[in-house]
Amino acid sequence: MGLLSSRTFRQIATGALTGIEEKRNDMRDRIDTYREKAVNKKNEIQKKYNAYYDEEKENINTFKTVATAAGDDYLPALNSFVGTDPSRLSIFDRMNANEIRTELDKYKDAAPADTGFIQSRQERLKLKESELNQNLQDQVGLFKGTSTLFTRDIEDRGVKDIQAEAGTLESQRLKTDFTAGAGIGLKTSLKLSEVQNNFSIYDNYYMDKLDALGNKTGERMINPQFADNVAQIDKQADTLIDNGFGGNRTQAIAEIVEMMNNPSYRGDALQFLNNAVDGSPILLDTEEAFSDAIEKRNITLMENLIKDLENRNRPDEVKMYTDRLEQFKEDEANLSAETIKERALEGSTDTITGGIQVAKDKKEESDKLVDFQVDKPKFKKEYRDILPYREWSGLSEDKVKEIYDKLDKERGVEKSKALTTEGLNESDAAFIDRLNTTLGLS
C-alpha cells in the first residue's frame, strides 16, 4: 500500500480541521439558541409564579380580613372551618362582624386544624416555587450532553452562560405574621342600662310565692321551669366575685347573662371566671378552709381545695398547699398507736374518711352495736397495755384494725399471710374475708 503524498495529506488535514471548526461554530450558534429558549422559559415560569403568588397573597389577605372582624378568640374556629380550602372564605363575603362570629360559633368545638391557614398557604407557595424552579433547570439542562470531543469546552462555557442568563425564579415571601386583635364591634363592658336590663332577665326567672289558697305571700321563689338557668348564673356569678371581680352581685349576674345571650361578648369581667387575682376572696377562704381541714385531718377536703385552685389558675398556691398536704400525710403516717387510739376515743375526725369516730359519751350505744360487727378484729391481750378491752369494745372495727396494724409495725410483728379466696363462690369468699379480718390477716 502506497503512502499518501504530502499534498494529499495536507488536503485531508485541512478538510478535517475545517469540519471541526464548523462544528465548533455550530455549537456556538446553538448556545445562542438554547440561551434564548431558556430566557423565554424563565420569563414564562416567572409569570406563572407571580400569578400564583398574587393568588395566595389575596387568599391570606381575605383570611386576615375575616379574622380581624371576628377577633382572635375565633381564629381556631376559622382555621378549622377553612382548612386548606380558600374558596370556603367566600361564605363571609357579605357578612358583618357579628354575622361572621355567629357562623363561626358553629365550629368552636371542631377539632383544631393541624396547620393554620396562613402557614399552609406559605408552604404551598414554597412547593410551587420548587416545582417551577425545577422546570426552569430542566430547560437549562437541555444544552448539556450535546457536545462532541472537539466541542466539549464550548458546551461547558455555554452551560454556565445559559445558567447565568436564565438564573432562578425571583421569589417572594408572604407576610405570615398576624394578630387578629379583639375583633370589630365586640362589647367589652356593659352600660348601666344594660346591667339593669340583664338583671331584669334574671329576676324574671323568679315568681311570686303563693299560699295554699293561691294568695301572694310577698316572697319570691325560683320558677321551676328556669331552675337550671338560675343555678348556672348563680354559680358563675359567685365565681366572678370569689376570684376578685370588683363589682357587686347584680353586676356579676348581668355579666353572666350577657355572656349567655351574646356569645361574642368579651367583657373584661369574664376573665374572673378562670383566673383568681391576688387578694381575692377565694384565696383568703382557701387558707382558712385548708387550715381547718388540717386540724380535722380531712385529706379529701384538702385535695379538693388544691384542685379548685388549679381551676382558678393559681399555680403558686397549688404548690404551697400541695407541699403542706404532703407534709401532713408524712406526719400522719408516723403517728403512734397510742395517738391514734386517743383521737378515736375523743371523737376526732378520721384521717382517711373524714367521718366522726365514736365518742366517749356514746360508748354505751357503741357497746350495743359492737356485737354485730362481725368483721371487727378480735381483742388481742398482748396489746391491752395500749388498747384495753373496755376501749376496744367502744371503737369501730376500722379503727381497731388501724390501731392493731400500727402496733404490729411498732413491735415488729410479722403478720401471717391472709387466706386466699381464689376460686371460691361469692358467699364463701365473703366468709373467708371476714375470717381474715377477725384473725388480723387482712
C-alpha positions in Angstrom: 0.0 0.0 0.0 1.4 3.3 -1.0 2.0 6.2 1.2 0.0 9.5 0.9 1.7 12.3 -0.8 2.4 15.4 1.3 -0.1 17.4 -0.8 -2.9 14.8 -0.3 -2.2 14.7 3.5 -2.4 18.5 3.7 -5.7 18.4 1.9 -7.2 15.7 4.2 -5.9 17.5 7.3 -7.2 20.8 6.2 -10.6 19.3 5.5 -10.7 17.7 8.9 -9.8 20.9 10.7 -12.4 22.8 8.6 -15.1 20.2 9.7 -14.1 20.6 13.4 -14.2 24.4 13.1 -17.6 24.2 11.5 -18.9 22.0 14.4 -17.5 24.4 17.0 -19.1 27.4 15.2 -22.4 25.4 15.1 -22.1 24.8 18.8 -21.6 28.5 19.4 -24.7 29.2 17.4 -26.6 26.6 19.4 -25.6 28.3 22.6 -27.4 31.4 21.5 -30.5 29.4 20.6 -30.6 27.5 23.9 -29.9 30.7 25.8 -32.9 32.4 24.1 -35.1 29.4 24.9 -34.0 29.3 28.5 -34.6 33.0 29.0 -38.0 32.7 27.3 -38.9 29.7 29.6 -37.7 31.7 32.6 -40.0 34.6 31.7 -42.9 32.2 31.2 -42.3 30.4 34.5 -41.8 33.7 36.4 -45.2 34.9 35.2 -46.8 31.6 36.5 -45.0 32.1 39.8 -46.1 35.7 40.1 -49.7 34.8 39.4 -49.6 32.0 41.9 -48.0 34.4 44.5 -50.7 37.0 43.9 -53.4 34.4 44.3 -52.0 33.2 47.6 -51.5 36.7 48.8 -55.1 37.5 48.1 -56.2 34.3 49.9 -54.2 35.3 53.0 -55.4 38.9 52.9 -59.0 37.7 52.7 -58.4 35.3 55.7 -56.9 38.2 57.7 -59.8 40.4 56.9 -62.3 37.8 58.2 -60.2 37.0 61.3 -59.8 40.7 62.1 -63.5 41.1 62.0 -64.2 38.1 64.1 -61.4 38.6 66.6 -58.6 36.5 68.0 -60.8 34.2 70.0 -62.4 33.0 66.8 -59.1 32.2 65.0 -59.1 28.5 65.9 -62.7 28.1 64.7 -61.9 29.9 61.4 -58.9 27.7 60.8 -61.0 24.6 61.4 -63.7 25.9 59.1 -61.5 26.9 56.2 -58.9 24.1 56.5 -56.8 24.3 53.3 -59.6 25.4 51.0 -59.5 29.2 50.4 -62.8 29.0 48.5 -64.6 28.5 51.8 -63.8 32.1 52.7 -66.3 33.3 50.2 -69.2 32.5 52.6 -68.2 35.5 54.6 -68.2 38.0 51.7 -71.4 39.7 52.6 -71.3 39.2 56.4 -70.7 41.8 59.0 -68.5 41.1 62.0 -71.4 39.8 64.2 -72.7 37.5 61.5 -69.2 36.1 61.0 -68.9 35.3 64.7 -72.4 33.8 64.7 -71.4 31.5 61.8 -68.0 30.5 63.4 -69.8 29.7 66.7 -70.9 26.5 65.0 -67.3 25.4 64.7 -66.0 26.3 68.2 -65.9 22.6 69.2 -64.4 21.4 65.9 -61.1 19.5 66.0 -58.2 22.1 65.6 -56.5 22.2 62.2 -53.1 20.6 62.1 -51.7 23.7 60.3 -53.0 27.2 60.3 -54.4 28.6 57.1 -51.8 31.2 56.6 -48.9 28.8 57.3 -50.4 26.3 54.9 -50.6 28.9 52.1 -46.9 29.8 52.6 -46.0 26.1 52.4 -47.9 25.7 49.2 -46.2 28.7 47.7 -42.8 27.2 48.6 -43.7 23.9 46.9 -44.9 25.8 43.8 -41.6 27.7 43.7 -39.6 24.5 43.9 -41.7 22.9 41.2 -41.3 25.9 38.8 -37.6 26.2 39.5 -37.1 22.6 38.6 -38.9 23.2 35.3 -36.5 26.1 34.6 -33.5 24.0 35.4 -34.7 21.2 33.2 -34.8 23.8 30.3 -31.3 25.0 31.1 -30.1 21.4 31.2 -31.3 20.6 27.7 -28.0 22.0 26.3 -25.9 19.5 28.3 -24.7 16.4 26.5 -25.0 17.9 23.0 -21.2 18.3 22.5 -18.5 16.1 21.0 -14.9 15.7 22.0 -13.9 18.7 20.0 -16.8 21.0 21.3 -17.0 20.0 25.0 -15.2 23.1 26.2 -17.7 25.2 24.3 -20.6 23.3 25.9 -19.1 23.8 29.4 -18.8 27.5 28.9 -22.2 27.6 27.2 -24.0 25.8 30.1 -22.6 28.4 32.6 -23.5 31.2 30.2 -27.1 30.0 29.8 -27.4 29.4 33.6 -26.2 32.9 34.3 -28.6 34.4 31.8 -31.6 32.4 32.9 -30.8 32.4 36.6 -33.5 31.3 39.0 -37.0 32.5 39.9 -37.4 35.8 41.6 -39.3 34.5 44.6 -41.3 36.5 47.3 -42.3 35.7 50.8 -45.9 36.1 52.1 -46.4 38.1 55.3 -47.4 35.4 57.8 -47.1 37.5 61.0 -50.6 38.3 62.1 -52.6 39.2 65.1 -56.4 39.2 64.7 -57.0 41.6 67.7 -60.1 41.8 69.8 -62.5 41.8 66.8 -64.7 44.5 65.3 -67.7 45.7 67.2 -67.1 43.5 70.2 -68.5 44.6 73.5 -66.1 44.5 76.4 -68.2 46.2 79.1 -71.9 46.9 79.9 -73.6 50.2 80.3 -75.7 50.8 83.4 -78.9 50.4 81.4 -77.6 47.0 80.1 -76.8 45.9 83.6 -80.3 46.8 84.7 -81.8 45.1 81.7 -79.8 41.9 82.1 -80.6 41.7 85.8 -84.3 42.0 84.9 -83.9 39.0 82.7 -82.5 37.1 85.7 -85.2 38.4 88.0 -87.9 37.1 85.6 -86.7 33.6 86.3 -88.4 34.1 89.7 -92.1 34.1 90.5 -94.3 35.1 93.4 -94.7 32.5 96.1 -98.4 31.6 96.8 -100.0 30.2 99.9 -102.4 27.2 99.9 -105.3 29.5 98.9 -103.4 30.9 95.9 -102.7 34.3 97.5 -99.3 36.0 97.2 -97.2 35.7 100.3 -94.9 38.6 99.4 -92.0 36.3 98.9 -90.3 35.3 95.7 -89.2 31.8 94.5 -87.4 30.3 91.6 -89.7 29.4 88.7 -89.2 25.6 88.4 -89.0 26.0 84.6 -85.9 28.1 84.9 -84.2 26.4 87.9 -81.2 25.3 85.8 -80.7 28.8 84.4 -80.7 30.3 87.8 -78.3 27.7 89.2 -75.9 28.2 86.3 -76.0 32.0 86.6 -75.6 31.9 90.4 -72.7 29.6 90.2 -70.8 31.6 87.7 -71.6 35.0 89.3 -70.3 33.6 92.6 -67.1 32.5 90.8 -66.6 36.1 89.4 -66.9 37.6 92.9 -64.8 34.9 94.6 -62.0 35.4 92.1 -61.8 39.1 92.7 -64.4 40.8 90.4 -64.7 44.3 91.9 -68.4 44.8 91.2 -71.5 43.8 93.2 -73.6 40.7 92.8 -76.1 42.5 90.5 -73.3 43.5 88.1 -71.8 40.0 88.3 -75.2 38.4 87.3 -75.5 40.9 84.5 -72.1 39.9 83.1 -73.1 36.2 83.1 -76.5 36.9 81.5 -74.8 38.9 78.7 -72.3 36.1 78.1 -75.1 33.5 77.9 -77.2 35.6 75.5 -74.4 37.1 73.4 -71.7 34.5 72.5 -69.4 37.2 71.1 -69.4 39.3 74.3 -65.8 39.7 75.6 -66.4 41.6 78.8 -63.3 42.4 80.8 -65.0 41.0 83.9 -65.2 37.5 82.3 -61.5 36.9 82.9 -62.5 36.2 86.5 -64.3 33.1 85.5 -61.0 31.2 85.2 -58.5 33.5 87.0 -58.3 34.5 90.6 -56.3 37.6 91.4 -54.1 38.4 94.3 -56.1 39.2 97.4 -59.3 37.7 96.0 -61.9 36.3 98.5 -61.3 32.8 97.4 -57.6 32.9 98.4 -58.5 34.1 101.9 -61.3 31.5 102.2 -59.0 28.7 101.0 -56.4 29.5 103.6 -59.0 29.3 106.3 -60.6 26.2 105.0 -57.2 24.4 104.5 -56.1 25.2 108.0 -59.4 23.9 109.3 -59.1 20.7 107.2 -55.6 20.1 108.7 -57.0 20.5 112.2 -59.8 18.0 111.4 -57.4 15.8 109.4 -59.7 15.8 106.4 -57.4 14.9 103.4 -60.3 14.7 100.9 -61.1 18.4 101.6 -57.5 19.4 101.3 -57.2 17.7 97.9 -60.5 19.4 96.7 -59.2 22.8 97.8 -56.0 22.3 95.8 -57.9 21.1 92.7 -60.1 24.2 93.0 -57.1 26.5 93.0 -55.8 24.7 89.8 -59.1 25.6 88.1 -58.6 29.2 89.2 -55.1 29.4 87.7 -53.1 29.8 90.9 -50.0 27.6 90.4 -48.1 29.2 93.3 -50.8 28.4 95.8 -51.3 25.0 94.4 -47.6 24.2 95.1 -47.7 25.7 98.5 -50.8 23.7 99.6 -49.6 20.5 97.9 -46.4 20.8 100.0 -48.4 21.3 103.1 -50.6 18.3 102.3 -47.6 16.0 101.7 -46.0 17.1 105.0 -49.3 16.4 106.7 -49.5 12.9 105.2 -45.9 12.2 106.3 -46.7 13.3 109.8 -49.9 11.2 109.9 -48.0 8.1 108.7 -45.7 8.5 111.7 -48.4 8.6 114.4 -48.1 6.2 117.2 -50.8 3.7 118.0 -51.4 5.5 121.3 -52.1 8.7 119.5 -54.5 7.0 117.0 -56.4 5.5 120.0 -56.7 8.8 121.9 -58.0 10.5 118.8 -60.6 7.8 118.3 -61.8 7.9 121.9 -62.0 11.7 121.8 -64.3 11.5 118.8 -61.7 13.1 116.5 -62.1 13.2 112.7 -60.9 10.1 110.9 -57.8 10.8 108.8 -58.9 8.7 105.9 -62.7 9.0 105.6 -63.3 12.3 107.4 -66.0 10.6 109.5 -66.5 11.1 113.2 -65.2 8.4 115.5 -67.2 7.0 118.4 -67.0 9.5 121.3 -66.7 8.6 124.9 -70.2 9.8 125.7 -71.6 7.3 123.1 -69.8 4.2 124.4 -72.9 2.6 125.7 -74.5 2.9 122.3 -71.4 1.5 120.5 -71.2 -1.4 123.0 -74.7 -2.5 121.9 -73.6 -2.4 118.3 -70.2 -4.0 118.7 -71.6 -7.5 118.9 -72.9 -7.1 115.4 -69.6 -6.0 113.9 -68.7 -9.4 112.6 -65.6 -8.1 110.7 -64.1 -6.5 113.8 -60.6 -7.9 114.7 -60.8 -10.0 117.9 -59.4 -8.5 121.1 -55.7 -9.0 121.4 -54.5 -9.5 125.0 -50.9 -8.8 124.0 -51.9 -5.2 123.1 -54.1 -4.5 126.1 -51.5 -2.1 127.5 -52.4 0.2 124.7 -55.9 -0.9 123.9 -57.7 -2.5 126.9 -60.9 -4.4 126.4 -63.2 -1.6 127.5 -61.7 0.8 124.9 -61.6 -2.0 122.3 -65.3 -2.6 122.7 -66.1 1.1 122.2 -64.3 1.5 118.9 -65.4 0.7 115.4 -63.9 -2.2 113.5 -62.0 0.1 111.1 -60.4 2.0 113.9 -59.4 -1.2 115.9 -57.9 -2.6 112.7 -55.9 0.6 112.2 -54.6 0.6 115.8 -53.6 -3.1 115.6 -51.9 -2.6 112.3 -49.9 0.2 113.8 -49.0 -1.8 116.9 -47.8 -4.7 114.6 -45.4 -2.3 112.9 -44.2 -0.7 116.1 -43.5 -4.0 117.7 -42.1 -5.7 114.6 -44.8 -8.4 114.4 -44.9 -10.1 111.1 -48.5 -10.8 110.0 -49.4 -14.2 108.7 -50.4 -14.5 105.1 -54.1 -14.0 104.5 -56.3 -17.0 103.4 -56.9 -16.8 99.7 -60.4 -16.5 98.2 -59.4 -17.5 94.7 -61.8 -20.0 93.1 -64.5 -19.6 95.8 -68.0 -18.5 95.2 -69.2 -15.2 96.4 -70.7 -16.5 99.7 -67.6 -18.5 100.6 -65.3 -15.7 99.6 -67.2 -13.3 101.9 -66.8 -15.7 104.8 -63.0 -16.0 104.2 -62.7 -12.2 104.1 -64.4 -11.9 107.4 -62.3 -14.7 108.9 -59.1 -12.9 107.6 -60.2 -9.7 109.2 -61.1 -11.4 112.5 -57.7 -13.1 112.6 -56.0 -9.8 111.7 -54.7 -11.2 108.4 -56.1 -8.6 106.1 
